[in-house]
Protein backbone atom coordinates (compact mmCIF):
# COMPACT_ATOMS: atom_id res chain seq x y z
CA UNK A 1 0.00 0.00 0.00
CA UNK A 2 2.82 2.41 0.82
CA UNK A 3 4.48 2.09 -2.60
CA UNK A 4 1.18 2.53 -4.41
CA UNK A 5 0.41 5.55 -2.24
CA UNK A 6 3.73 7.24 -2.97
CA UNK A 7 3.29 6.50 -6.69
CA UNK A 8 -0.12 8.19 -6.67
CA UNK A 9 1.18 11.21 -4.80
CA UNK A 10 4.10 11.64 -7.15
CA UNK A 11 1.53 13.29 -9.44
CA UNK A 12 1.49 17.01 -8.54
CA UNK A 13 -2.24 17.33 -9.28
CA UNK A 14 -2.93 15.02 -6.33
CA UNK A 15 -1.13 17.18 -3.77
CA UNK A 16 -4.35 18.82 -2.58
CA UNK A 17 -6.61 15.80 -2.18
CA UNK A 18 -8.27 14.36 0.90
CA UNK A 19 -6.92 10.96 1.90
CA UNK A 20 -8.60 8.47 4.19
CA UNK A 21 -7.28 5.01 5.09
CA UNK A 22 -9.40 2.20 6.47
CA UNK A 23 -8.54 -1.26 7.74
CA UNK A 24 -10.16 -3.90 9.90
CA UNK A 25 -6.98 -4.06 11.99
CA UNK A 26 -6.48 -0.79 13.91
CA UNK A 27 -2.79 -1.53 14.61
CA UNK A 28 -1.95 -2.12 10.94
CA UNK A 29 -4.03 0.91 10.01
CA UNK A 30 -2.09 3.20 12.31
CA UNK A 31 1.31 1.84 11.24
CA UNK A 32 0.46 2.35 7.57
CA UNK A 33 -0.94 5.83 8.24
CA UNK A 34 2.19 6.82 10.16
CA UNK A 35 4.55 5.62 7.41
CA UNK A 36 2.62 7.30 4.63
CA UNK A 37 2.14 10.52 6.63
CA UNK A 38 5.88 10.61 7.23
CA UNK A 39 6.46 10.33 3.47
CA UNK A 40 4.04 13.22 2.88
CA UNK A 41 5.67 15.40 5.54
CA UNK A 42 9.21 14.70 4.31
CA UNK A 43 8.19 15.67 0.78
CA UNK A 44 6.35 18.81 1.93
CA UNK A 45 2.99 17.62 0.61
CA UNK A 46 0.27 19.36 2.64
CA UNK A 47 -2.06 16.39 3.17
CA UNK A 48 -3.14 14.95 6.49
CA UNK A 49 -4.22 11.33 6.27
CA UNK A 50 -7.43 10.44 8.09
CA UNK A 51 -7.57 6.86 9.41
CA UNK A 52 -10.62 4.92 10.54
CA UNK A 53 -11.86 1.37 10.90
CA UNK A 54 -15.27 2.56 9.65
CA UNK A 55 -15.44 2.09 5.86
CA UNK A 56 -18.57 4.22 5.52
CA UNK A 57 -16.75 7.13 7.13
CA UNK A 58 -13.64 6.61 5.01
CA UNK A 59 -15.63 6.40 1.76
CA UNK A 60 -17.97 9.33 2.42
CA UNK A 61 -17.94 11.63 -0.63
CA UNK A 62 -15.08 9.66 -2.19
CA UNK A 63 -14.46 10.17 -5.89
CA UNK A 64 -11.83 7.43 -6.07
CA UNK A 65 -11.40 4.40 -3.87
CA UNK A 66 -8.24 2.31 -4.08
CA UNK A 67 -8.72 -1.07 -2.47
CA UNK A 68 -5.64 -3.09 -1.42
CA UNK A 69 -6.10 -6.32 0.48
CA UNK A 70 -4.30 -9.44 1.66
CA UNK A 71 -7.12 -11.83 2.49
CA UNK A 72 -5.97 -14.40 5.05
CA UNK A 73 -2.80 -12.54 5.95
CA UNK A 74 0.63 -14.13 5.97
CA UNK A 75 -0.70 -17.41 7.37
CA UNK A 76 -2.76 -17.98 4.24
CA UNK A 77 0.19 -16.96 2.05
CA UNK A 78 2.29 -19.61 3.76
CA UNK A 79 -0.39 -22.21 2.99
CA UNK A 80 -0.37 -21.12 -0.67
CA UNK A 81 3.30 -22.14 -0.80
CA UNK A 82 3.29 -25.21 1.44
CA UNK A 83 0.34 -27.15 -0.01
CA UNK A 84 1.59 -27.13 -3.63
CA UNK A 85 5.13 -27.90 -2.42
CA UNK A 86 3.78 -30.94 -0.57
CA UNK A 87 2.61 -32.27 -3.96
CA UNK A 88 5.82 -31.44 -5.82
CA UNK A 89 4.88 -28.02 -7.21
CA UNK A 90 7.69 -25.63 -6.37
CA UNK A 91 6.59 -22.10 -7.19
CA UNK A 92 8.56 -18.94 -6.81
CA UNK A 93 6.03 -16.92 -4.79
CA UNK A 94 2.54 -18.31 -5.16
CA UNK A 95 0.45 -15.17 -5.09
CA UNK A 96 -0.19 -14.45 -8.75
CA UNK A 97 0.39 -17.53 -10.85
CA UNK A 98 0.39 -21.31 -10.52
CA UNK A 99 -1.53 -23.28 -7.91
CA UNK A 100 -0.81 -20.82 -5.08
CA UNK A 101 -2.13 -17.98 -7.21
CA UNK A 102 -5.35 -19.88 -7.80
CA UNK A 103 -5.72 -20.50 -4.06
CA UNK A 104 -5.07 -16.81 -3.36
CA UNK A 105 -7.49 -15.75 -6.08
CA UNK A 106 -10.24 -17.85 -4.56
CA UNK A 107 -9.89 -15.94 -1.28
CA UNK A 108 -9.62 -12.50 -2.90
CA UNK A 109 -12.23 -12.47 -5.68
CA UNK A 110 -15.36 -12.41 -3.52
CA UNK A 111 -13.88 -9.83 -1.16
CA UNK A 112 -12.88 -7.42 -3.93
CA UNK A 113 -16.33 -6.86 -5.45
CA UNK A 114 -17.75 -3.37 -4.90
CA UNK A 115 -20.71 -4.72 -2.95
CA UNK A 116 -18.39 -6.63 -0.60
CA UNK A 117 -16.27 -3.54 0.00
CA UNK A 118 -19.17 -1.26 0.96
CA UNK A 119 -22.63 -2.57 0.05
CA UNK A 120 -24.53 0.66 0.68
CA UNK A 121 -22.39 2.70 -1.74
CA UNK A 122 -23.16 1.01 -5.02
CA UNK A 123 -24.43 1.83 -7.57
CA UNK A 124 -24.98 5.47 -8.44
CA UNK A 125 -22.40 7.17 -6.24
CA UNK A 126 -20.15 8.38 -9.01
CA UNK A 127 -17.19 6.80 -7.24
CA UNK A 128 -14.58 4.87 -9.17
CA UNK A 129 -13.25 1.75 -7.47
CA UNK A 130 -9.69 0.71 -8.31
CA UNK A 131 -8.32 -2.55 -7.02
CA UNK A 132 -4.76 -3.41 -6.23
CA UNK A 133 -4.05 -6.83 -4.84
CA UNK A 134 -1.54 -9.57 -5.23
CA UNK A 135 -3.28 -12.26 -7.21
CA UNK A 136 -4.40 -9.53 -9.57
CA UNK A 137 -4.37 -11.77 -12.63
CA UNK A 138 -7.35 -13.78 -11.40
CA UNK A 139 -8.93 -10.78 -9.77
CA UNK A 140 -8.88 -8.68 -12.95
CA UNK A 141 -10.73 -11.41 -14.80
CA UNK A 142 -13.31 -11.65 -12.05
CA UNK A 143 -14.07 -7.94 -11.89
CA UNK A 144 -14.63 -7.19 -15.55
CA UNK A 145 -18.30 -6.36 -14.95
CA UNK A 146 -20.30 -3.13 -15.15
CA UNK A 147 -20.24 -2.76 -11.36
CA UNK A 148 -16.44 -2.51 -11.37
CA UNK A 149 -16.75 1.20 -12.15
CA UNK A 150 -19.47 2.81 -10.12
CA UNK A 151 -20.89 5.91 -11.69
GULOFI-650309 format. One record per residue: x, y, z of N, C-alpha, C, O in turn; residue in one letter. Coordinates in steps of 0.2 Angstrom, whole numbers, plus 5000, padded with zeros to 4 digits. Layout:
XYZXYZXYZXYZA;...
% end
This chain:
500449945000500050005000500450065000500350114997X;501050065004501450125004501750144997501750204996X;501950094994502250104987501750134982501850184979X;501150104982500650134978500450204980500350244976X;500450214986500250284989500750334987500550384984X;501450314987501950364985501950374978502050434975X;501750324974501650324967501150374965501250424960X;500550374968499950414967500150484968500050534964X;500450494974500650564976501250594973501450654974X;501550554968502150584964501850634959502150664955X;501150624958500850664953500650734956500250734961X;500950794954500750854957500050874958499850904963X;499650854953498950874954498550834960498050854961X;498850784963498550754968498850784975498650754980X;499250834975499450864981498950904985499150924991X;498350914983497850944987497250904988496650934989X;497350834988496750794989496650774996497050785001X;496050754998495950725005496050645004495950614999X;496450625009496550555009496350525016496450545021X;496050465015495750425021495950355020495850325015X;496250325025496450255025495950215030495650245035X;495750155028495350115032495650045032495950025027X;495550015038495749945039495349915044495149945049X;495349845044494949805050495449805056495149785061X;496049805055496549805060496849875062497249905058X;496649895068496849965070497549975070497850025069X;497949925072498649925073498949935066499449975065X;498749895061499049895055498849965051499249995048X;498249985053498050055050498450105052498650145048X;498650115059499050165062499750165059500050215058X;500050105059500750095056500750125049501250155047X;500250105045500250125038500150195037500550235033X;499750225041499550295041500250335043500350385040X;500550315048501150345051501650345045502050395044X;501850285042502350285037502150335031502650365029X;501550325029501350375023501350445025501550485021X;501150465031501150535033501850555034501950615032X;502250515036502950535036503250555029503650605028X;503050505024503250525017503050585015503350625012X;502350605016502050665014502450725018502650775014X;502550725024502850775028503550785025503750845024X;503950735024504650735022504650765015505250795013X;504150765011504150785004503750855003503550874998X;503550885009503250945010502550945006502450995002X;502250895006501550885003501050895008500950855013X;500650955008500150975013499550935014498950965013X;499650865015499050825016499050795023499650765025X;498550785026498450755032498050695031497450695029X;498350635033497950575031497450555037497650555043X;496850545036496350525040496350455041496450415035X;496250425046496250345047495650325051495550355057X;495350275049494750255053494650175051494750155046X;494350145056494150075054493450075052493150015050X;493050125051492450135048492450145041492550205039X;492350095037492350105029491850165027492050205023X;491250165030490750215028491050285029490950325024X;491350295034491650365036492250375031492250435028X;492650325030493250335025493050345018493350385014X;492450315016492250325009491750385008491550395002X;491550415013491050475012491350525007491850555008X;490950535002491050584997491750564993491950614990X;491950504993492550484989492350484982491850464979X;492850514978492850514971493150454968492950424963X;493750434972494150374970494250334976494450364981X;494250274975494350224981494850174978494750144973X;495450164981495950124980495950064985496050084991X;495750004983495649954988496249904987496449874982X;496649894993497249854993497149804999496949825004X;497149734997497049685002497549635002497849614997X;497549595008497849535008497449485012497449485019X;496949455009496449415012496849355015497249315012X;496749345022497049285025497749305028498049255032X;498049355027498649375030499249335028499149295023X;499749335031500349295030500249225031500649185028X;499849205036499749135037499449105031499649045029X;498949135027498649105021499149105016499249055012X;499649155015500149155010500649095011500849065006X;500749085017501149025019500848955016501248915013X;500248955017499848895015499848895007499948835005X;499848945004499848944997500548924994500548894988X;501048924998501648894996501748824998501948784994X;501548815004501648745007501248685004501548635003X;500648705003500248645000500448624993500548564992X;500548674988500848644982501548614983501648564979X;501948634987502648604988502548534990502948494989X;502048524995501948454997501848404991501948344992X;501548434986501348394980501848404974501648384969X;502448424976502948434971502948494966503348494961X;502548544968502448604964502848654968502648684973X;503448674965503848724968503748784964504048794958X;503448834967503348904964503748954967503848954973X;503949004963504349054966504049094972504349104977X;503349124971503049154976502349124978502249114984X;501949114973501349084974500749134976500249114979X;500849204973500249244975499949274968499449304968X;500249254962499949284956499849224951499249224948X;500249184951500249124946500249064949500349054955X;500149004945500248934947499748924953499248954953X;499748864956499248844960499148884966498648904968X;499748914969499648964975499249024973498849054977X;499349044966498949104964498249094963497849134965X;498049034961497349014961497049004968496549034969X;497448984973497148984980497049054982496549064986X;497549094981497549164983496949194980496549234983X;496849184973496349214970495649194972495149234973X;495549134974494949114977494749154984494149164985X;495249164988495149204994494949284992494549314995X;495249304987495249384986494649394981494349454983X;494449364976493949384972493249404975493049454973X;493049364979492349384982492449444987491949484987X;493049454990493149514994493249574991493249634994X;493449574984493649634980493049664976493149714973X;492449634977491849664973491649724976491749734982X;491449774972491149834975490649824981490649864986X;490249774980489649764985489949734992489749744997X;490549704991490849674997491249725001491249725007X;491549774997491949825000491449875004491649895010X;490949895001490449945005489749935002489649974997X;489349895004488749875000488249934999487949944994X;488249985004487750035003487950094998487650134997X;488650084996488850134991488650124984488650174980X;488550064982488450054975487750034973487350014977X;487550054967487850094962487650164963487250184968X;487850214958487550274958487950334962487650384963X;488550314965488850364969489350404965489550464967X;489450384959489950424955490650404957491150434954X;490750364962491450344964491750294959491350254956X;492450294958492750244954493150204959493550234963X;493050134958493450094963494050064959493950034953X;494650074962495250044958495449984963495550004969X;495649934961495849874965496649864964496849864958X;496949854969497649834969497749774974497749784980X;497949724971498049664976498449614973498449604966X;498849584976499249524974498749474972498249464975X;498949434967498449394964497949424959497449404957X;498249484956497849524952497649494945497249524942X;498049444943497849414937497149384937496749394933X;497049344942496349314943495849364945495349364942X;496049414949495549464951495349504945494749524945X;495849524941495649574935495049534931494649564929X;495149474930494649434926494049434929493449424926X;494049424936493349424940493049484940492449484942X;493349544939493049604941492849644934492649704934X;492949614929492749644922491949644921491749614917X;491649684926490949684925490749764926491149804928X;490149774924489849844924489949874931490149934932X;489849834937489949864943490649884945490749914950X;491149864941491849874943491949954943492349974947X;491649994939491650064939490950094941490550074938X;490950124947490350144949490150214948490450264951X;489750234943489650304942489450314934489350364932X;
% end
